[in-house]
Amino acid sequence: MMMVRFVYALIFGFVALNCLQVFEESNAQRLPQDEGEHEQKLHLYWPTRMKICVGIARGLAYLHEESRLKIVHRDIKATNVLLDKDLNAKISDFGLAKLDEEENTHISTRIAGTIGYMAPEYAMRGYLTDKADVYSFGVVALEIVSGKSNTKYRPKEEFVYLLDWAYVLQEQGNLLELVDPSLGSKYSPEEAMRMLSLALLCTNPSPTLRPTMSSVVSMLEGKIPIQAPIIRGSESNQDVRFKAFELLSQDSQTLVSSAYSQESMKQRHKSEDGPWVDSSISLPSGDDYSSSSKLI
């Protein structure tokens, strides 16, 4: 299994009811990646996958809606989710996070994050709101159900991402084909369909059509019905992601930071919803396992 080992390191994580928990980082496990990874990984049973997904959603809901300072993470992905010894999910690596003390709908800012997890409006225009994290969560939820990496799994040559294939299966009415085959029949088709439908809802190309993270938590817990994802042709969805990819990368590197580095790009627009102003931001290194990681 992938382990994070930092001598004498302690990390803090918010858990249920916003209690503060302290535990040794050497006991934290990175969320397993796809089957192509060389590291041995945990076998995650279906209830554990549900637990992890709900845990990530609760953490993001806290950051967006409950914390005094509203925070957008900007780099939600599987390798930035740690699991403690009880397999509780902890969001890590806030090196790209944005903080807000004012009432802003969005900011325009330089782009930094991970290709394949970035919302198209942020990747293409630097338009940042909390809905960018919602999009990234949707991608991670899809990976949790399928056991595959969004950026590494290509069932057919014409599909760049696992997400593209998910839209095709949705249109065909075969969405459950995405469920990790290693689970066999030991999963709830109803819960799997709920998670997959929610993943597609969260990754809608339009940020206004994505739910808030508090709504995501309620949907995952079955407290409110999941809105039917708006089905759009897979071609148009791929076009949006291809344009974002072309703007972000001149090569095949995963971690990117665009030329939007001018401070003039940080113009804020007032409104009632309130996302994000700059905090101190450090670009990620090639090593996902930064010793400066902090957890929610």
Backbone as a ProteinNet text record, in pm:
[ID]
protein_1_A
[PRIMARY]
MMMVRFVYALIFGFVALNCLQVFEESNAQRLPQDEGEHEQKLHLYWPTRMKICVGIARGLAYLHEESRLKIVHRDIKATNVLLDKDLNAKISDFGLAKLDEEENTHISTRIAGTIGYMAPEYAMRGYLTDKADVYSFGVVALEIVSGKSNTKYRPKEEFVYLLDWAYVLQEQGNLLELVDPSLGSKYSPEEAMRMLSLALLCTNPSPTLRPTMSSVVSMLEGKIPIQAPIIRGSESNQDVRFKAFELLSQDSQTLVSSAYSQESMKQRHKSEDGPWVDSSISLPSGDDYSSSSKLI
[TERTIARY]
84	0	88.1	36.1	111.9	108.1	224.4	230.9	300.3	259.6	326.2	404	536	618.2	700.3	662.7	738.3	769.6	897.2	938.1	893.9	834.7	789.2	680.3	627.9	527.9	390.7	319.2	181.3	95.4	-24.5	-116.2	-249.9	-326.3	-453.8	-564.4	-671	-781.9	-914.4	-1003.1	-1138.4	-1215.5	-1286.8	-1368.9	-1512.8	-1599.8	-1741.5	-1761	-1856.3	-1891.8	-1780	-1690.5	-1580.3	-1487.4	-1479.5	-1384.6	-1244.4	-1145.1	-1007.9	-938.5	-883.7	-816.1	-670	-580.7	-438.4	-391.1	-318.1	-267.3	-136.3	-57.8	71	54.3	127.9	115.1	164.7	251.5	299.6	188	76.8	-37	-136.9	-108.5	-202.1	-165	-264.4	-243.4	-300.3	-226.2	-278.1	-391.7	-491.7	-600.3	-541.1	-567.8	-506.3	-538.1	-442.4	-460.2	-503.1	-498.2	-547.9	-456.8	-502.2	-432.7	-297.5	-268	-140.5	-27.1	-59.8	43.5	120.2	247.9	330.3	311.3	271.9	257.5	141.5	160.9	51	-57.3	-182.5	-288.4	-390.9	-463.5	-569.1	-682.9	-747.5	-872.5	-983.8	-1053	-1157.7	-1293.2	-1357.5	-1491.2	-1590.4	-1708.6	-1804.8	-1841.5	-1872.4	-1904.6	-1791.1	-1666.7	-1551.9	-1545.5	-1574.6	-1574.7	-1681.2	-1797.4	-1902.2	-1856.7	-1795.2	-1747.4	-1644.6	-1552.3	-1449.3	-1511.9	-1603.8	-1668.1	-1744.6	-1819.3	-1893.7	-1796.9	-1686.5	-1588	-1526.4	-1491.3	-1436.4	-1540.2	-1663.6	-1770.6	-1793.4	-1792.2	-1811.4	-1697.3	-1574.1	-1460.3	-1470.8	-1509.5	-1523.9	-1640.9	-1749.6	-1863.5	-1821.9	-1738.2	-1687.6	-1603.7	-1512.8	-1426.2	-1507.2	-1606.8	-1683	-1788.4	-1852.4	-1975.5	-1977.3	-1887.4	-1892.9	-1773.8	-1661.1	-1542.4	-1560.3	-1502.9	-1511.1	-1448.9	-1334.6	-1272.8	-1312.6	-1384.1	-1420.4	-1294.6	-1282.4	-1161	-1198	-1129	-1137.8	-1001.4	-1002.3	-878.6	-798.9	-865.4	-807.3	-733.1	-709	-632.8	-683.5	-815.7	-874.5	-848.2	-782.9	-753.4	-722.1	-712.7	-697	-572.5	-461.2	-337.3	-336.1	-435.5	-448.5	-555.5	-592	-682.6	-606.5	-592.1	-527.1	-632.4	-598.3	-685.1	-613.8	-682	-620.7	-636.4	-595.1	-596.9	-737.4	-838.5	-977.6	-1040.1	-955.1	-997.1	-1093.9	-1074.6	-1146.3	-1070.1	-1141.1	-1077	-1035.9	-916.3	-864.3	-811.8	-860.6	-813.8	-679.6	-581.4	-446.8	-397.7	-280.9	-207.1	-285.9	-276	-344.8	-251	-147.6	-51.1	-108.6	-220.5	-281.6	-412.3	-444.2	-576	-592.3	-717.7	-755	-844.8	-828.5	-908.7	-992.3	-1102	-1188.3	-1240.7	-1230.1	-1289	-1395.9	-1421.1	-1514.3	-1622.8	-1717.7	-1830.2	-1798.5	-1749.8	-1713.5	-1773.8	-1821.3	-1871.8	-1758.7	-1652.9	-1541.1	-1422.4	-1308.3	-1195.4	-1139.8	-1068.9	-993.3	-848.3	-786.9	-655.3	-571.2	-442.4	-356.1	-404.4	-377.2	-427.9	-319	-352.7	-260.2	-342	-303	-379	-333.2	-421.5	-386.2	-480.3	-424	-504	-584.5	-709.6	-798.3	-890.1	-854.8	-935.9	-985.6	-936.5	-969.4	-1097.7	-1183.2	-1307.2	-1274.9	-1351.6	-1317.9	-1317.7	-1410	-1413.7	-1290.3	-1235.3	-1113.4	-991.5	-988.5	-875	-861.5	-974.2	-969.7	-962.5	-1027.9	-1037.3	-984.1	-942.3	-898.6	-1012.7	-1136.6	-1256.1	-1273.2	-1251.5	-1245.4	-1359.2	-1435.1	-1535.6	-1525.7	-1609.3	-1611.6	-1659	-1727.2	-1775.7	-1660.7	-1541.1	-1424	-1390.2	-1399.9	-1378.5	-1487.3	-1610.6	-1721.3	-1691.4	-1641.8	-1605.4	-1498.3	-1393.8	-1284.9	-1334.9	-1425.1	-1483.7	-1556.7	-1629	-1700.7	-1607.4	-1491.3	-1392.8	-1341.4	-1309.2	-1258.8	-1365	-1491	-1599.6	-1609.4	-1591.9	-1593.8	-1479.6	-1363.1	-1247.7	-1270.3	-1334	-1358.9	-1451.3	-1554.8	-1649.4	-1584.9	-1511.2	-1457.5	-1325.2	-1251.7	-1119.4	-1017.7	-1047.6	-959.9	-926.2	-812.1	-769.6	-838.5	-884.6	-949.8	-856.7	-729.8	-635.4	-558.4	-563.7	-482.5	-564	-693.7	-776.8	-841.2	-812.6	-870.2	-928.1	-1059.8	-1120.1	-1116.3	-1117.4	-1107.2	-1018.7	-954.9	-857.4	-919.1	-1046.9	-1108.3	-1146	-1135.3	-1170.3	-1043.4	-1026.5	-907.2	-916.7	-1036.3	-1055.1	-1160.5	-1150.5	-1254.5	-1388.8	-1388.4	-1511.6	-1582.7	-1508	-1569.1	-1643.6	-1580.6	-1642.4	-1767.6	-1764.7	-1880.7	-2001.1	-1979.1	-2089.4	-2148.7	-2063.1	-2111.4	-2196.9	-2147.7	-2223.2	-2354.6	-2354.4	-2478.8	-2582.9	-2538.7	-2630.3	-2682.5	-2600.7	-2640.9	-2722.8	-2733	-2804.2	-2726	-2592.6	-2507.2	-2406.9	-2447.3	-2354	-2290.4	-2362.6	-2309.1	-2191.6	-2165.4	-2046.8	-1917.8	-1927.9	-1810.1	-1769.2	-1857.2	-1825.9	-1704	-1614.5	-1491.6	-1524.2	-1475.7	-1506.3	-1452.3	-1351.8	-1297.3	-1398.3	-1504.2	-1608.1	-1700	-1700.6	-1791.7	-1935.6	-2010.2	-2149.6	-2164	-2050.9	-2054.4	-2060.7	-2163.5	-2186.9	-2335.2	-2377.9	-2518.2	-2536.2	-2606	-2628.9	-2698.1	-2787.9	-2858.6	-2762.4	-2673.8	-2576.4	-2474.6	-2432.4	-2336.8	-2396.4	-2521.3	-2587.8	-2600.4	-2625	-2634.9	-2501.9	-2392.5	-2261.1	-2220.4	-2246.4	-2208.7	-2290.1	-2420	-2504.6	-2461.2	-2425.6	-2379.9	-2246	-2157.7	-2028.7	-2048.8	-2143.1	-2170.3	-2238.1	-2322.4	-2384.8	-2279.1	-2183	-2077.3	-1982.3	-1969.8	-1876.9	-1947.3	-2065.3	-2133.9	-2043.7	-2030.7	-1945.5	-1985.1	-2111.6	-2157.5	-2151	-2073	-2061.4	-2193.1	-2281.8	-2409.2	-2499.7	-2474.8	-2556.4	-2498.4	-2383.8	-2326.7	-2386.2	-2405.7	-2460.8	-2355.6	-2399.9	-2307.2	-2260.8	-2150.4	-2100.2	-2191	-2261.2	-2356	-2470.1	-2512.4	-2614.7	-2560.4	-2434	-2370.5	-2373.6	-2339.9	-2343	-2482.8	-2583.6	-2722.4	-2764.6	-2719.7	-2752.7	-2684.8	-2558.6	-2486.9	-2551.2	-2600.2	-2661.8	-2807.5	-2858.3	-2994.9	-3100.4	-3060.5	-3154.8	-3235	-3176	-3247.3	-3219.9	-3312.4	-3290.6	-3180.5	-3112.8	-3008.9	-3074.8	-3039.8	-3091.6	-3038.1	-3121.4	-3077.7	-2971.8	-2853.7	-2751.1	-2802.1	-2772.4	-2810.9	-2720.9	-2780.7	-2703.1	-2666.9	-2538.2	-2490.6	-2404.1	-2400.7	-2324	-2180.6	-2127.3	-1990.1	-1892.1	-1928	-1837.7	-1820.6	-1931.9	-1921.4	-1846.5	-1866.2	-1794.3	-1645	-1609.7	-1468.7	-1408.3	-1484.1	-1433.8	-1393.2	-1477.5	-1446.8	-1317.5	-1302	-1182.1	-1058.1	-1073.8	-960	-911	-1003.9	-965	-890.2	-940.8	-873.8	-734.4	-723.8	-595.2	-494.9	-540.3	-450.7	-400.9	-486.7	-446.7	-351.5	-362.7	-287.2	-150	-133.1	-12.6	47.1	177	250	310.3	302.1	355	266.2	317.2	234.3	243.1	300.7	311	172.9	156.5	27.4	8.3	108.8	94.1	125.6	38.7	53.4	31.4	93.8	63.4	71.1	-37.5	-41.4	24.9	22.4	84.8	3.5	-110	-191.3	-127.1	-8.6	63.3	62.3	5.6	2.6	-94.9	-54.5	-141.4	-268.9	-266.6	-386.2	-498.5	-467.5	-570	-653.8	-618.1	-686.5	-800.5	-871.6	-983.5	-1099.6	-1164.1	-1272.4	-1405.9	-1509.8	-1642.9	-1736.6	-1804.7	-1889.5	-2020.6	-2067.2	-2200.9	-2232.2	-2337.5	-2386.1	-2326	-2264.1	-2223.4	-2088.7	-1995.4	-1870.9	-1766.4	-1700.5	-1572.8	-1451.7	-1348.1	-1212.6	-1114.1	-1036.2	-925	-795.7	-684.6	-557.4	-510.1	-457.9	-372.6	-233	-135.3	-4.2	-14	33.8	17.7	154.2	174.6	297	259.1	329.9	302.6	349.7	276.8	316.4	442	522.9	637.9	591.1	681.9	646.2	614	653.6	627.9	495.3	399.6	267.9	270.1	378.7	378.6	458	416.8	485.6	475.1	586.2	585.4	510.8	470.7	396.1	246.3	202.9	60.3	-12.3	-133.2	-222.1	-355.3	-429	-549.7	-672.6	-784	-916.7	-985.7
-118.1	0	123.8	231.1	354.6	421	442.9	499.2	633.8	721.4	849.8	842.9	856.2	840.6	967.9	1045.6	1164.1	1154.4	1147.4	1127.9	1246.4	1218.3	1317.1	1409.5	1380.6	1471.4	1442.2	1548	1537.3	1618.8	1571.7	1646.9	1655.9	1759	1785.6	1764	1699.8	1676.7	1700.6	1770.4	1785	1657.3	1608.2	1489.6	1527.1	1429	1456.1	1555.9	1643.3	1747.6	1849.6	1854.7	1950.9	1935.1	1815	1788.9	1788.1	1821.3	1824	1695	1627.2	1500.7	1515.7	1461.3	1463.5	1319.1	1289.4	1153.7	1158.9	1053.5	1049.6	1031.7	1110.5	1104	970.8	904.2	774.1	670.9	699.9	608.5	642.4	747.3	788.5	721.3	675.9	606.5	689.8	698.6	767.8	687.3	759.4	691.6	615.9	485.9	405.6	459.5	441.3	483.9	364.6	381.7	278.4	156.1	52.9	-74.8	-71.9	31.7	40.4	79.9	126.1	166.3	42.6	60.4	-50.6	-76.9	27	8.7	-85.3	-166.6	-250.7	-160.2	-190.4	-103.7	-182.3	-108.6	-169.4	-215.7	-324.5	-361.1	-291.4	-202.3	-124.2	-187.2	-236	-291.1	-177.9	-213.6	-110.5	-15.6	-65.1	29	127	79.9	168.3	276.1	240.5	339.2	445.8	402.7	498.9	590.5	531.5	607.4	712.3	673.2	765.7	879.9	846.3	947.4	1048.4	998.9	1088.6	1173.2	1113	1187.2	1302.5	1278.1	1385.7	1495.5	1455.5	1553.2	1638.4	1576.5	1652.2	1750.5	1705.1	1794.7	1916.8	1897.2	2009.6	2098.9	2038.5	2119	2209	2156.8	2238.5	2354.6	2325.7	2430	2538.9	2499.3	2594.5	2670.2	2603.4	2658.7	2674.9	2609.8	2614.7	2685.3	2683.4	2749.1	2900.5	2968	3114.6	3175.5	3122.9	3162.6	3060.7	3104.6	3011.9	2973.6	2846.7	2795.4	2712.9	2736.8	2647.6	2580.9	2450.3	2372.7	2384	2374.2	2386.7	2263.7	2163.9	2048.4	1918.6	1901.8	1778	1665.6	1561.1	1443	1328.8	1207.8	1090.3	1097.5	1147.3	1150.2	1259.5	1345.8	1446.2	1408.1	1281.3	1228.4	1122.1	1142.9	1045	965.8	842.8	758.4	727.3	750.5	716.3	566.5	522.4	378.1	319.6	405	359.8	386.9	424	452.4	570.2	666.7	793.1	882.6	947	1031	1165	1209.9	1340.1	1411.9	1530.7	1609.7	1671.2	1657.3	1705.3	1801.7	1859.5	1945.2	2069.2	2170.2	2296.7	2401	2354.8	2447.5	2538.5	2499.5	2581.3	2644.6	2633.5	2677	2828	2870.2	3011.4	3034.4	3149.8	3186.6	3308.9	3325.7	3441	3496.2	3627.5	3695.2	3793.2	3798.8	3895.6	3825.4	3905.8	3851.9	3861.8	3755.4	3753.6	3631.8	3650.1	3533.7	3451.8	3517.4	3445.1	3539	3483.6	3565.9	3510.8	3597.3	3554	3546.7	3432.6	3412.1	3322.5	3316.7	3223.8	3082	2994.2	2858.1	2765.6	2687.1	2587.3	2470.7	2351.5	2234.6	2113.1	2016.5	1891.1	1863.8	1845.8	1817	1688.9	1694.2	1580.6	1596.6	1689.1	1714	1858.5	1942.1	2084.1	2113.2	2196.2	2236.1	2315	2295.5	2360.2	2512	2573.5	2720.2	2776.3	2699.4	2741	2714	2597.8	2561.3	2653.5	2698.2	2778.5	2928	2975.5	3120	3167.2	3076.7	3116.4	3161.7	3123	3162.2	3064.4	3112.7	3022.9	3047.3	2942.4	2942.3	2809.2	2793.2	2665.5	2551.6	2585.5	2481.5	2411.5	2471.3	2402.7	2280.1	2293.7	2178.5	2073.4	2119	2025.5	1938.2	2001.3	1927.2	1822.6	1864.9	1772.4	1657.2	1689.2	1583.4	1481.3	1528.4	1437.6	1340.6	1389.9	1303.1	1198.1	1242	1148.6	1044.6	1087.3	993.2	886.7	928.7	834.4	734.2	781.7	693.2	595.2	642.5	556.6	441.1	470.1	365.6	268.7	322.8	240.1	172.2	228.2	175.7	207.2	306.3	342.3	490.9	525.6	664.7	736.3	856.8	935.1	963.1	982.8	1023.4	907.2	789	677.5	566.5	564.1	457.2	504.7	435.6	469.8	343.7	320.2	199.5	199.1	319.5	333.4	453.7	451.4	554.1	692.8	701.2	833.3	899	826.1	883.2	917.4	1046.1	1091.2	1057.7	1071.1	1052	945.8	886.8	797	868.8	997.2	1075.7	1078.6	1086.9	1085.1	953.3	843.5	712.5	701.8	765.1	763	829.5	940.1	1007.4	917.3	844.8	753.8	643.3	584.2	477.4	529.3	653.1	711.5	721.9	769.2	782.9	647	543.4	408.2	337.5	399.3	336.2	224.8	227.9	121	173.9	270.6	337.9	242.9	139.7	46.7	-35.9	-30.3	-97.7	-36.8	82.6	149.2	95.1	23.1	-26.6	-118.6	-102	-180.9	-330.6	-402.6	-546.2	-628.1	-574.9	-649.7	-663.4	-581.9	-591	-710.2	-763.1	-871.5	-826.5	-905	-867.6	-809	-783.3	-736.6	-584.5	-530.5	-386.6	-361.5	-242.3	-204.9	-134.3	-194.5	-127	8.1	16.2	142.6	251.1	217	314.3	348.3	247.9	272.6	366.6	344.3	431	572.4	582.2	714	787.5	717	780.6	818.2	731.3	759.6	875.1	875.6	985.5	1117.1	1110.9	1231.4	1278.8	1184.3	1221	1297.2	1252.3	1320.9	1455.2	1462.5	1590.4	1691.3	1646.1	1735	1779.4	1699.9	1733.3	1798	1850.7	1922.2	2034.8	2052.2	2159	2298	2317.4	2447	2450.1	2541.4	2544.6	2573.2	2648.7	2682.2	2560.5	2455.3	2334.4	2229.7	2259.6	2168.8	2198.8	2096.7	2119.7	2176.3	2229.1	2265.8	2138.7	2147.8	2028.3	1984.1	2075.9	2034.1	1953.6	1992.7	1915.2	1779.1	1776	1649.2	1552	1602.9	1517.9	1460.9	1547.3	1503.1	1400.3	1419.4	1323.3	1189	1192.1	1067.9	991	1063.7	1000.4	965	994.6	958.9	1047.8	1164.3	1255.1	1335.7	1361.4	1429.5	1354.3	1357.8	1286.1	1351.3	1270.9	1323	1379.9	1502.6	1563.5	1484.4	1466.6	1395.3	1477.2	1420.1	1493.9	1529.3	1650.5	1691.3	1619.8	1538.8	1461.5	1550.2	1565	1638.9	1544.8	1566.5	1478.3	1466.9	1345.5	1324.9	1406.1	1434.2	1511	1652.2	1717.2	1853.9	1857.7	1756.5	1751.6	1734.2	1648.8	1630.1	1757.3	1829.8	1953.8	2051.7	2064	2155.3	2114.4	1984.5	1940.1	1948.2	1922.8	1937.2	2081.6	2177.6	2318.4	2354.4	2305.1	2331.4	2270.3	2148.9	2079.8	2157.1	2206.1	2278.3	2407.5	2474	2598.1	2573.6	2458.8	2433.4	2372	2297.2	2216.5	2216.3	2230.7	2217.6	2078	2001.6	1865.5	1776.9	1663.6	1565.3	1575.1	1684.5	1696.3	1708	1649.2	1652.2	1780.7	1820.3	1939.7	2061.2	2162.8	2275.9	2405.4	2511.7	2647.2	2734	2801.6	2876.5	3011.6	3084.6	3215.8	3320.7	3282.6	3378.3	3407.8	3469	3495.8	3642.8	3726.7	3868.8	3897.9	3981.8	4014.8	4084.3	4143.8	4210.9	4114.1	3985.2	3885.5	3854.6	3911.7	3879.2	3976.4	4020	4110.3	4033.8	4092.5	4023.9	4085.6	4003.2	4047.1	4022.3	4127.5	4119.4	4048.4	3972.4	3914	3847	3766.5	3712.1	3577.5	3509.7	3372.6	3360.1	3446.1	3454	3348.6	3333.4	3265.5	3354.6	3365	3343.3	3455.9	3497.6	3587.7	3511.5	3572.5	3502.2	3484.5	3369.6	3349.5	3329.7	3301.7	3270.5	3137	3131.9	3012.5	2962.9	2833.4	2772.5	2669	2671.1	2571.7	2435.3	2329.8	2195.9	2150.9	2073.2	2011.1	1883.6	1814.9	1688.9	1580.4	1600.8	1500.8	1529.2	1436.4	1454.4	1442.8	1394.5	1364	1469.4	1593.1	1704.1	1694	1718.3	1710.2	1825.5	1926.1	2038.9	2017.6	1898.5	1871.2	1888.7	1945	1953.9	1896.4	1854.3	1778.5	1846.9	1818.4	1849.8	1717.3
0	0	0	-50.3	-56.8	80.2	139.7	273.3	269.6	359.8	375.5	504.8	499.3	618.1	639.4	740.1	776.5	925.8	960.1	1098.1	1183	1297.7	1394.8	1341.4	1224.1	1166.4	1224.3	1259.4	1303.3	1210	1184.4	1101.6	1170.9	1136.1	1199.3	1097.5	1139.6	1048	1116	1048.5	1098.9	1068.7	1169	1151.9	1182.8	1201.8	1224	1337	1320.9	1416.9	1433.7	1336.5	1336.1	1456.1	1510.9	1618.3	1558.8	1639.1	1590.4	1630.5	1533.5	1558.1	1519.6	1600.9	1570.7	1558.3	1453.9	1438.6	1362.1	1372.4	1306.3	1157.4	1080.3	935.9	881.7	956.4	909.1	905.1	973.3	971.9	863.1	786.5	681.7	550.7	479.3	352.8	239.7	133.3	15.8	-45.8	-100	-170	-287.7	-299.1	-405.8	-544.2	-634.6	-772.5	-857.1	-986.3	-1076.4	-1076.1	-1143.1	-1137.8	-1207.4	-1282.8	-1350	-1257.3	-1135.4	-1041.8	-994.3	-966.4	-921.2	-772.1	-695.4	-552.5	-521.5	-417.5	-371.9	-316.5	-342.8	-295.6	-215.8	-134	-54.9	-144.4	-105	-170.7	-94.8	-160.6	-96.5	-125.2	-20.2	-35.3	-57.8	-105.7	-143.5	-28.8	92.2	200.6	229.1	214.3	236	128.5	5.9	-102.9	-78.4	-33.1	0	112.9	213.7	329.2	287.4	200.3	153.4	74.6	-13.2	-97.1	-12	85.4	174.5	256.7	300.8	379.1	301.9	176.3	92.4	74.1	47.9	26.3	150.1	267	390.8	413.8	384.2	400.2	311.3	185.3	92.8	132	180.3	224.9	340.5	429.2	539.9	487.5	396.8	341.4	272.5	196	114.9	193.9	289.5	345.8	497.1	568.7	714.1	776.7	712.3	765.2	764.7	865	869.9	745.4	706.2	580.2	474.3	373.5	267	189.5	161	97.2	-24.5	-135.8	-251	-264.4	-274.4	-270.2	-399.4	-513.2	-647.5	-698.5	-615.2	-664	-601	-601.1	-550	-650.2	-602.8	-684.6	-588.9	-642	-555.9	-469.2	-523.8	-446.8	-341.8	-341.5	-236	-134.8	-134	-31.8	46.6	176.9	263.2	339.3	372.7	454.1	584.7	697.9	825.5	851.2	969.2	997.9	995.1	1013	1006.5	869.9	773.9	636.9	627.7	718.5	706	609.4	519.9	418.4	477.2	442.6	483.6	359.7	335.1	221	256.8	168.2	197.8	90.7	117.3	23.8	-14.8	70.2	46.5	-14.3	-84.1	-142.2	-247.8	-311.5	-416	-370.6	-241.6	-193.8	-201.8	-217	-213.4	-92.8	-30.1	85.5	53.6	128	105.2	236.1	253.1	367.6	322.8	193.1	138.5	58.5	8.7	-67.8	-216.8	-274.5	-416	-483.9	-605.8	-679	-736.3	-779.7	-838.5	-847.1	-878.5	-918.3	-1048.8	-1120.6	-1237.5	-1193.1	-1210.2	-1152.6	-1242.2	-1212	-1283.7	-1259	-1351.4	-1345.4	-1292.2	-1194.6	-1142	-1091	-1126.3	-1083.4	-1160.2	-1177.2	-1242.9	-1358.7	-1476	-1594.7	-1572.4	-1612.4	-1594	-1474.9	-1384.7	-1265.6	-1259.4	-1349.5	-1345.7	-1421.6	-1361.9	-1427.6	-1554	-1662.4	-1790.1	-1784.2	-1708	-1702.8	-1632.9	-1539.8	-1471.5	-1558.9	-1623.2	-1707.6	-1827.9	-1883.9	-2006.2	-1980	-1871.9	-1851.3	-1716.6	-1631.2	-1498.3	-1409.8	-1445.2	-1370	-1254.8	-1131.9	-1016.9	-919.1	-889.8	-784.1	-710.8	-608.6	-538.3	-627.8	-737.1	-827.8	-901.1	-898.5	-954.4	-870.2	-737.7	-649.4	-667.8	-692.7	-714.4	-836	-942.2	-1063.3	-1031.1	-961	-927.5	-841.6	-748	-665.6	-752.7	-852.5	-941.1	-1010.8	-1052.7	-1118	-1019.4	-897	-795.9	-760	-749.3	-719.8	-828.8	-953.3	-1065.4	-1052.5	-1011.3	-993.3	-878.1	-771.2	-655.7	-693.2	-769.7	-810.3	-909.4	-1004.5	-1113.6	-1080	-983.1	-953.2	-1060.6	-1145	-1256.6	-1251.6	-1308.9	-1315.9	-1431.5	-1406.5	-1511.8	-1628.1	-1600.1	-1704	-1766.3	-1706.8	-1756.2	-1820.7	-1793.4	-1848.8	-1978.1	-2087.5	-2217.4	-2280.9	-2263.7	-2321.3	-2473.2	-2531.9	-2676.6	-2706.9	-2821.9	-2856.1	-2861.1	-2898.8	-2915.5	-2783.4	-2672.8	-2542.9	-2466.6	-2436.8	-2366	-2218	-2161.4	-2018.6	-1989.2	-1871.8	-1821.9	-1819.7	-1788.4	-1782.7	-1917.6	-2026	-2159.4	-2182.9	-2140.8	-2155.9	-2068.6	-1952.2	-1862.7	-1927.6	-1998.5	-2067.3	-2176.2	-2245.9	-2350.1	-2288.6	-2180.1	-2114.1	-2056.6	-2010.6	-1960.5	-2071.7	-2186.7	-2300	-2346.1	-2329.1	-2369.2	-2261.7	-2144.2	-2033.4	-1967.4	-1982.5	-1929	-1826.9	-1747.3	-1657.7	-1556.4	-1516.4	-1416.7	-1469.1	-1599.1	-1653.4	-1598.4	-1542.6	-1487.9	-1351.7	-1284.8	-1150.7	-1156	-1060.9	-1052.7	-1057.2	-1158.3	-1168.6	-1052.6	-980.7	-867.1	-753.6	-757.7	-655.2	-678.9	-800.6	-833	-815.3	-739.4	-710.3	-570.6	-504.7	-365.9	-358.2	-416	-406.8	-427.6	-390.3	-407.1	-540.8	-636.7	-765.1	-747.8	-650.2	-626.8	-580.8	-486.6	-437.9	-545.7	-622.9	-730.5	-834.4	-870	-967	-912.6	-781.8	-719.1	-727.3	-695.4	-698.9	-840.4	-936.1	-1074.6	-1131.6	-1104.2	-1152.3	-1089.3	-961.8	-893.2	-948.8	-981.9	-1041.1	-1171.6	-1254.5	-1381.1	-1358	-1255.9	-1221.9	-1178.5	-1098.9	-1049.3	-1160.2	-1265.9	-1374.4	-1493.2	-1471.2	-1579.1	-1630.1	-1761.5	-1813.8	-1765.1	-1730.3	-1680.4	-1528.4	-1468.3	-1321.8	-1251.6	-1316	-1251.9	-1236.9	-1314.6	-1307.7	-1212.9	-1153.7	-1054.4	-916.9	-835.1	-701.2	-606.6	-493.6	-386.9	-317.9	-244.1	-177.7	-63.9	0.7	104.4	42.6	-77.4	-148	-189.3	-227.6	-264.5	-146.4	-27.4	92.2	113.8	103.3	123.5	19	-105	-210.4	-185.7	-145.1	-117.6	-2.9	95.1	211.6	187.3	67.9	33.8	95.3	145.3	209.9	108.8	-6.1	-113.9	-243.2	-338.1	-464.3	-546.5	-624.7	-713.5	-838	-869.6	-991.5	-1110.5	-1208.8	-1328.7	-1400.8	-1425.4	-1500.3	-1639.3	-1683.3	-1818	-1917.3	-2003.7	-2100.2	-2218.1	-2239.9	-2356.3	-2437.2	-2565.4	-2652.5	-2607.8	-2611.2	-2566.6	-2649.6	-2774.6	-2859.6	-2806.9	-2766.9	-2717.2	-2585.5	-2500.1	-2374.3	-2398.4	-2493	-2523.2	-2581.2	-2663.4	-2721.1	-2612.5	-2509.5	-2399.8	-2332	-2304.9	-2235.2	-2324.2	-2454.7	-2545.8	-2549.6	-2554.8	-2556.4	-2428.8	-2316	-2189.3	-2189.4	-2240.7	-2244.3	-2329.7	-2445.8	-2536	-2473.4	-2397.5	-2333.2	-2217.5	-2154.4	-2032.4	-2055.6	-2163.2	-2173	-2311.9	-2319.5	-2444.6	-2456.2	-2349.1	-2350.4	-2265.9	-2222.7	-2152.6	-2001.8	-1948.1	-1804.1	-1742.2	-1625.2	-1557.2	-1478.5	-1400.7	-1319.6	-1404.5	-1397.8	-1486.1	-1412.4	-1467.5	-1424.8	-1547.9	-1583.8	-1708	-1694.4	-1803.6	-1806.1	-1732.8	-1676.9	-1603	-1468.1	-1468.8	-1345.8	-1309.1	-1394.1	-1365.6	-1253.6	-1162.1	-1049.7	-1094.3	-1213.9	-1264.6	-1294.2	-1302.7	-1330.1	-1207.4	-1092.3	-968.4	-938.9	-1039.4	-1022.3	-963.2	-862.2	-794.7	-829.8	-835.1	-871.9	-755	-710.2	-592.1	-620.7	-519.8	-525.1	-393.6	-390.7	-265.4	-229.9	-324.4	-298.6	-228.4	-261.8	-188.7	-209.6	-331.5	-326.8	-297.2	-380.2	-330.9	-362.6	-263.8	-287.5	-263.4	-306.3	-296.5	-153	-123.6	-7.8	-64.4	20.2	-35.9	-106.7	-228.8	-312.1	-354.4	-339.9	-391.1	-494.4	-605.8	-709.2	-663.2	-698.4	-655.7	-726.5	-656.4	-721.1	-788	-853.4	-916.9	-816	-691.3	-587.7	-522.7	-536.8	-477.9	-326.7	-270.5	-129.1	-52.3	-65.4	-0.9	150.2	220	365.5	428.3	348.5	402.2	394.1	354.7	339.4	471.2	461.5	576.5	537.6	638.4	611	664	596	650.1	676.4
[MASK]
++++++++++++++++++++++++++++++++++++++++++++++++++++++++++++++++++++++++++++++++++++++++++++++++++++++++++++++++++++++++++++++++++++++++++++++++++++++++++++++++++++++++++++++++++++++++++++++++++++++++++++++++++++++++++++++++++++++++++++++++++++++++++++++++++++++++++++++++++++++++++++++++++++++++

